[in-house]
Amino acid sequence: MIGQKKNFIIIMFSNFLVAGSTTMIMPFLSLYIESMGDFSDEYVQRWAGLVFGITFVAALIMSPIWGRIADKYGYKPILVINGFGIAISIFLMGTAESVMELFLLRLFMGIVTGFIPTSLAFVSSQTPREIAGKTLGTLQMGSVSGTLFGPVIGGLMADAFGFSYTFVITAVVIGFAATLVLFGIKEIKRVKKKGSHVYARKTIVQGILHHRLLINVMIITSLIQIGNFSIQPLLSLYVDHLTGDGAQVAFLAGITFSATGLGNILFARRWGRLGDSIGYEKVLGFLLVLAFAFVVPQAFVTELWQLIGLRLLFGIAVGGMIPTTTALMRREAPIDIQGEVMGYNTSFRFLGNIVGPMFGGIVSGFIGISSVFIVTGTLFLLSFAFLRYTLKKPEQDFEDVLLEQEMKSM
């Protein structure tokens, strides 16, 4: 028990460092591209989008692969590889001399961007099912805290030390987190039973597609991320529209953005604990309705304080969704393939991260920024409908579904 508590504390602190450090470079990525040459605004904006997005595309493809490797060799080696891989890629970004070099390094970073999802799977695998929600909710507080402080610290460091040194400092911090995991974590190896079943990747994919609850929760995970990310690139413009104070818009947008993270931190553990008590499906359904109720009114605010208050309440609702869906995966997936199953769920999350900003941009381009909140609310309501439909169907045992798919493929 003491070893598990030590593992948890190290993982939570490492997540804080990694999440904070990787978001440090976000505020000045487009400025860094601009500094590489005499480029037009259109060129900088296009490449900023490509450089930002390629990491998620690579991570989407790699997540199930890292999960499968972790199921075979353990989670700790993957955490160490990912940690040092991210550190090396960010360090080299500080030496990049062209936009293409930066693009390729962001691609490499996406290939090894599995630290936080793998840490979730690691903690989940070492945690009893009956407290998985509370534990994962507490763990999420580390990464969300890092995401809150990272952009602010990154912006200050870029102003104080310049872009290149900020990349170096960021890489050192992530390297330190990976070193903590390397020497501080003790993974309890799962002893496979003699003659235990080994499922092919094709069988697992088909099993997920034919298991109503798992595939619907993964789709819901993607819809949640689309809802979260659709407004993020537009938030500063919306704040500017509400305040008309162009001088302070970045600072005020930062406060508005942080309100969501604060709500997330305050309630993630509570929602996880409630899921352990009354069932993850019930809590997830309630949170989806709550998110709908708090996001739609944001389209009709007339003052900034109203938007900040609603973003805080929205963060409270969203804060329980990731630990709840992860705990659901933990409950349904056999322990021997849990990493791979969670990897596919992570891929759906990254898909939402990619689609969300594009979706928000398209909607706002046609019918205005405020309408994005209404459409986003509709996505949460659609997710609730997906969940309700699934729960009305007969329950399925995932192992039975896997065996059935394996028999069909013979």
TORNU-362836 format. One record per residue (C-alpha): residue number from 1; x, y, z; residue in three letters. Coordinates in steps of 0.001 Angstrom, whole numbers, plus 500000, padded with zeros to 6 digits. Layout:
N
NUM	X	Y	Z	ALA
...
REM end
This chain:
410
1	500000	500000	500000	MET
2	502873	502391	500864	ILE
3	504507	501600	497498	GLY
4	501263	502342	495650	GLN
5	500859	505660	497478	LYS
6	504446	506621	496602	LYS
7	503823	505662	492956	ASN
8	500676	507776	492891	PHE
9	502376	510869	494356	ILE
10	505283	510629	491883	ILE
11	502938	510111	488921	ILE
12	500719	513016	489971	MET
13	503710	515364	490403	PHE
14	505235	514172	487101	SER
15	501926	514797	485326	ASN
16	501904	518326	486734	PHE
17	505426	518925	485391	LEU
18	504786	517346	481963	VAL
19	501385	519012	481400	ALA
20	502720	522366	482582	GLY
21	505885	522132	480496	SER
22	504268	520986	477241	THR
23	501734	523846	477442	THR
24	504492	526398	478194	MET
25	505382	526603	474496	ILE
26	501785	527022	473284	MET
27	501475	530829	473768	PRO
28	504463	531663	471544	PHE
29	504463	528865	468928	LEU
30	503207	531164	466150	SER
31	505657	533903	467262	LEU
32	508510	531368	467110	TYR
33	507563	530490	463523	ILE
34	507413	534209	462685	GLU
35	510959	534678	464038	SER
36	512350	532093	461583	MET
37	512029	534317	458528	GLY
38	510212	537122	456748	ASP
39	506866	535383	456341	PHE
40	503387	536689	455574	SER
41	500670	536521	458254	ASP
42	498831	533911	456183	GLU
43	501941	531699	456021	TYR
44	502530	531956	459791	VAL
45	498890	531182	460625	GLN
46	498766	528195	458259	ARG
47	501984	526664	459560	TRP
48	501089	527401	463196	ALA
49	497941	525302	462677	GLY
50	499893	522493	460977	LEU
51	502697	522492	463562	VAL
52	500175	522452	466406	PHE
53	497911	519798	464863	GLY
54	500504	517271	463646	ILE
55	501343	516318	467244	THR
56	497747	515218	467872	PHE
57	497559	513321	464564	VAL
58	500687	511304	465407	ALA
59	499487	510743	468994	ALA
60	496106	509516	467714	LEU
61	497841	506805	465658	ILE
62	500407	505858	468302	MET
63	498229	505672	471453	SER
64	496906	502095	470913	PRO
65	500387	500929	469881	ILE
66	501957	502257	473097	TRP
67	499049	500696	475006	GLY
68	499670	497280	473466	ARG
69	503409	497491	474218	ILE
70	502587	498497	477812	ALA
71	500296	495465	478201	ASP
72	503240	493257	477240	LYS
73	506216	494946	478925	TYR
74	504657	497137	481625	GLY
75	503703	500801	481861	TYR
76	506884	502112	483499	LYS
77	509152	501585	480430	PRO
78	506620	503411	478239	ILE
79	506408	506318	480705	LEU
80	510208	506630	480709	VAL
81	510474	506401	476880	ILE
82	507687	508940	476404	ASN
83	509071	511309	479048	GLY
84	512606	511424	477657	PHE
85	511250	511404	474079	GLY
86	509165	514538	474726	ILE
87	512141	516195	476489	ALA
88	514493	515509	473535	ILE
89	511972	516720	470933	SER
90	511316	519987	472821	ILE
91	515051	520558	473403	PHE
92	515697	520190	469648	LEU
93	512825	522572	468855	MET
94	514924	525297	470471	GLY
95	517636	524665	467846	THR
96	515304	524414	464831	ALA
97	516336	526698	461959	GLU
98	513343	526226	459678	SER
99	509587	525732	459920	VAL
100	509908	522270	458376	MET
101	512384	521215	461090	GLU
102	509929	522426	463736	LEU
103	507096	520551	462002	PHE
104	509099	517279	461957	LEU
105	510065	517678	465623	LEU
106	506410	518251	466553	ARG
107	505603	515087	464582	LEU
108	508210	513169	466605	PHE
109	506779	514667	469793	MET
110	503367	513305	468799	GLY
111	504816	509829	468372	ILE
112	506038	509862	471997	VAL
113	503157	511913	473449	THR
114	501736	509186	475610	GLY
115	502999	510134	479048	PHE
116	499772	511376	480649	ILE
117	497402	508777	479058	PRO
118	499871	506000	479995	THR
119	500083	507340	483552	SER
120	496276	507139	483768	LEU
121	496389	503522	482565	ALA
122	499264	502737	484975	PHE
123	497445	504122	488037	VAL
124	494195	502497	486908	SER
125	495861	499078	486611	SER
126	497310	499382	490140	GLN
127	494055	500622	491713	THR
128	491178	498497	493055	PRO
129	488049	498843	490901	ARG
130	485905	500138	493757	GLU
131	488007	503339	494167	ILE
132	489170	503796	490547	ALA
133	487003	506887	489920	GLY
134	488183	508783	493008	LYS
135	491834	507901	492358	THR
136	491737	508882	488669	LEU
137	489873	512090	489538	GLY
138	492602	513004	492016	THR
139	495301	512177	489460	LEU
140	493661	514456	486900	GLN
141	494148	517379	489276	MET
142	497908	517145	488629	GLY
143	497725	517432	484839	SER
144	494982	520089	484880	VAL
145	496969	522200	487382	SER
146	499976	522003	485073	GLY
147	497844	523015	482078	THR
148	496571	526044	484017	LEU
149	499980	527390	485024	PHE
150	502018	526249	481985	GLY
151	500939	528876	479415	PRO
152	501362	531738	481903	VAL
153	504860	530619	482964	ILE
154	505819	529885	479342	GLY
155	504786	533367	478218	GLY
156	506739	535015	481059	LEU
157	509855	532905	480352	MET
158	509729	533648	476619	ALA
159	509667	537376	477403	ASP
160	512481	537064	479971	ALA
161	514847	534538	478335	PHE
162	513780	534251	474677	GLY
163	512256	531350	472760	PHE
164	515304	529061	472538	SER
165	516096	529121	476266	TYR
166	512429	528504	477102	THR
167	512537	525311	475016	PHE
168	515692	524204	476864	VAL
169	514202	524912	480322	ILE
170	510998	523081	479344	THR
171	512990	520048	478154	ALA
172	514991	519941	481401	VAL
173	511812	519992	483507	VAL
174	510256	517121	481513	ILE
175	513543	515197	481679	GLY
176	513436	515616	485463	PHE
177	509871	514207	485518	ALA
178	510999	511184	483463	ALA
179	513967	510663	485830	THR
180	511579	510709	488808	LEU
181	509562	507936	487182	VAL
182	512680	505959	486251	LEU
183	514103	505858	489790	PHE
184	511017	506460	491945	GLY
185	508296	504228	490494	ILE
186	508012	500567	491384	LYS
187	505566	498808	489077	GLU
188	503751	495769	490439	ILE
189	504123	493268	487636	LYS
190	500983	491423	486626	ARG
191	501600	487699	486632	VAL
192	499776	486204	483685	LYS
193	498008	482945	484320	LYS
194	499410	479893	482615	LYS
195	497717	479484	479261	GLY
196	496069	482936	479504	SER
197	494476	484120	476283	HIS
198	496363	486479	473952	VAL
199	494115	488541	471683	TYR
200	495208	489775	468253	ALA
201	494968	493509	467577	ARG
202	492243	492876	464963	LYS
203	490183	490937	467516	THR
204	490439	493756	470070	ILE
205	489372	496387	467505	VAL
206	486417	494253	466386	GLN
207	485537	493564	470027	GLY
208	485428	497301	470800	ILE
209	483302	497977	467700	LEU
210	480804	495274	468745	HIS
211	480691	496184	472453	HIS
212	477970	498830	472635	ARG
213	479068	500495	475869	LEU
214	482794	500740	475018	LEU
215	482390	502095	471478	ILE
216	479716	504569	472562	ASN
217	481813	505813	475496	VAL
218	484753	506290	473093	MET
219	482531	508267	470702	ILE
220	481285	510309	473673	ILE
221	484921	510925	474695	THR
222	485593	512358	471229	SER
223	482430	514515	471324	LEU
224	483440	515837	474775	ILE
225	486845	516915	473427	GLN
226	485263	518513	470350	ILE
227	483006	520439	472718	GLY
228	485963	521486	474893	ASN
229	488290	522504	472062	PHE
230	485767	524096	469668	SER
231	485697	527397	471577	ILE
232	489305	527573	472842	GLN
233	490881	529281	469783	PRO
234	487956	531740	469688	LEU
235	487782	532578	473388	LEU
236	490055	535629	473207	SER
237	487962	537051	470346	LEU
238	484775	536517	472351	TYR
239	486324	538189	475414	VAL
240	487401	541113	473218	ASP
241	483823	541378	471912	HIS
242	482464	541498	475489	LEU
243	484998	543963	476921	THR
244	486159	546054	473968	GLY
245	489478	546397	475847	ASP
246	492058	545310	473281	GLY
247	494990	546157	475567	ALA
248	494096	543598	478222	GLN
249	492334	541001	476099	VAL
250	495090	538364	476408	ALA
251	495131	538646	480210	PHE
252	491317	538589	480493	LEU
253	491077	535647	478074	ALA
254	493641	533813	480230	GLY
255	491508	534339	483348	ILE
256	488397	533141	481475	THR
257	490246	530075	480213	PHE
258	491633	529327	483678	SER
259	488158	529426	485252	ALA
260	487310	526159	483475	THR
261	490474	524516	484779	GLY
262	489768	525718	488310	LEU
263	486302	524158	488272	GLY
264	487902	520996	486917	ASN
265	490403	520825	489801	ILE
266	487795	521515	492487	LEU
267	485400	518720	491533	PHE
268	487264	515992	489548	ALA
269	487939	513902	492676	ARG
270	484357	514328	493951	ARG
271	482800	513159	490679	TRP
272	485138	510151	490580	GLY
273	484217	509195	494144	ARG
274	480499	509545	493326	LEU
275	480990	507286	490284	GLY
276	482596	504651	492515	ASP
277	479527	504846	494750	SER
278	476498	505007	492410	ILE
279	477896	503936	489026	GLY
280	479985	505673	486359	TYR
281	477223	505644	483742	GLU
282	474854	507605	486002	LYS
283	477496	510206	486840	VAL
284	478586	510560	483196	LEU
285	474994	511056	482059	GLY
286	474392	513690	484741	PHE
287	477625	515533	483849	LEU
288	476711	515643	480141	LEU
289	473362	517252	480941	VAL
290	475081	519637	483381	LEU
291	477648	520614	480728	ALA
292	474811	521353	478287	PHE
293	473051	523505	480912	ALA
294	476211	525560	481597	PHE
295	477638	525946	478074	VAL
296	474561	527149	476145	VAL
297	473982	530293	478295	PRO
298	477535	531407	477461	GLN
299	476189	532383	474033	ALA
300	473911	535005	475605	PHE
301	476179	536705	478177	VAL
302	476576	540479	478055	THR
303	479340	540923	480653	GLU
304	482713	539216	481123	LEU
305	481994	538231	484756	TRP
306	478970	536247	483537	GLN
307	481146	534338	481071	LEU
308	483808	533631	483729	ILE
309	481156	532341	486163	GLY
310	479635	530034	483533	LEU
311	483098	528791	482461	ARG
312	483792	527907	486110	LEU
313	480515	525950	486340	LEU
314	481236	524327	482969	PHE
315	484670	523258	484283	GLY
316	482993	521670	487320	ILE
317	480844	519546	484967	ALA
318	483630	518640	482543	VAL
319	486061	517826	485377	GLY
320	484469	514458	486076	GLY
321	484183	513218	482510	MET
322	487720	511950	481848	ILE
323	488152	510077	485188	PRO
324	484635	508634	484797	THR
325	485204	507361	481250	THR
326	488657	506028	482186	THR
327	487221	504199	485217	ALA
328	484564	502728	482901	LEU
329	487320	501363	480635	MET
330	489085	499998	483721	ARG
331	485911	498151	484740	ARG
332	485036	496710	481338	GLU
333	488432	495786	479840	ALA
334	490294	492607	480865	PRO
335	493470	493539	482754	ILE
336	495759	491938	480135	ASP
337	494580	494259	477333	ILE
338	493662	497309	479404	GLN
339	496515	499435	478068	GLY
340	495528	498859	474445	GLU
341	491819	499499	475100	VAL
342	492653	502734	476928	MET
343	494970	503584	474035	GLY
344	492043	503467	471609	TYR
345	490027	505645	473998	ASN
346	492935	508115	474047	THR
347	492935	508101	470226	SER
348	489299	509175	470274	PHE
349	490267	511984	472681	ARG
350	493031	513165	470344	PHE
351	490586	512987	467418	LEU
352	488343	515394	469324	GLY
353	491361	517641	469983	ASN
354	492015	517816	466222	ILE
355	488408	518223	465050	VAL
356	487324	520651	467821	GLY
357	489219	523825	466760	PRO
358	488381	523241	463060	MET
359	484730	522609	463924	PHE
360	484541	525759	466061	GLY
361	486193	527830	463337	GLY
362	483771	526604	460659	ILE
363	480678	527170	462841	VAL
364	481807	530656	463922	SER
365	482668	531555	460306	GLY
366	479129	530774	459171	PHE
367	476920	531816	462095	ILE
368	479109	533698	464592	GLY
369	481210	532922	467695	ILE
370	478290	532888	470146	SER
371	476604	530147	468137	SER
372	479582	527841	468838	VAL
373	478411	527566	472461	PHE
374	474936	526461	471339	ILE
375	476288	523884	468875	VAL
376	478737	522651	471532	THR
377	475834	522238	473960	GLY
378	474049	520175	471322	THR
379	477089	517861	471167	LEU
380	476871	517225	474929	PHE
381	473129	516534	474586	LEU
382	473844	514183	471673	LEU
383	476419	512381	473848	SER
384	473790	511972	476574	PHE
385	471384	510484	473995	ALA
386	474122	508039	472875	PHE
387	474660	506952	476481	LEU
388	470939	506567	477242	ARG
389	470438	504480	474099	TYR
390	473350	502213	475044	THR
391	472171	501669	478623	LEU
392	468720	500563	477433	LYS
393	470297	497661	475538	LYS
394	471226	494341	477244	PRO
395	474611	494339	479036	GLU
396	477558	492712	477281	GLN
397	480639	491062	478752	ASP
398	483671	492320	476834	PHE
399	485530	489005	477078	GLU
400	482531	487181	475602	ASP
401	482441	489708	472751	VAL
402	486188	489230	472143	LEU
403	485863	485438	472013	LEU
404	482889	485736	469661	GLU
405	484867	487971	467290	GLN
406	487846	485637	467465	GLU
407	485664	482684	466494	MET
408	484266	484643	463520	LYS
409	487756	485473	462239	SER
410	488923	481850	462256	MET
REM end
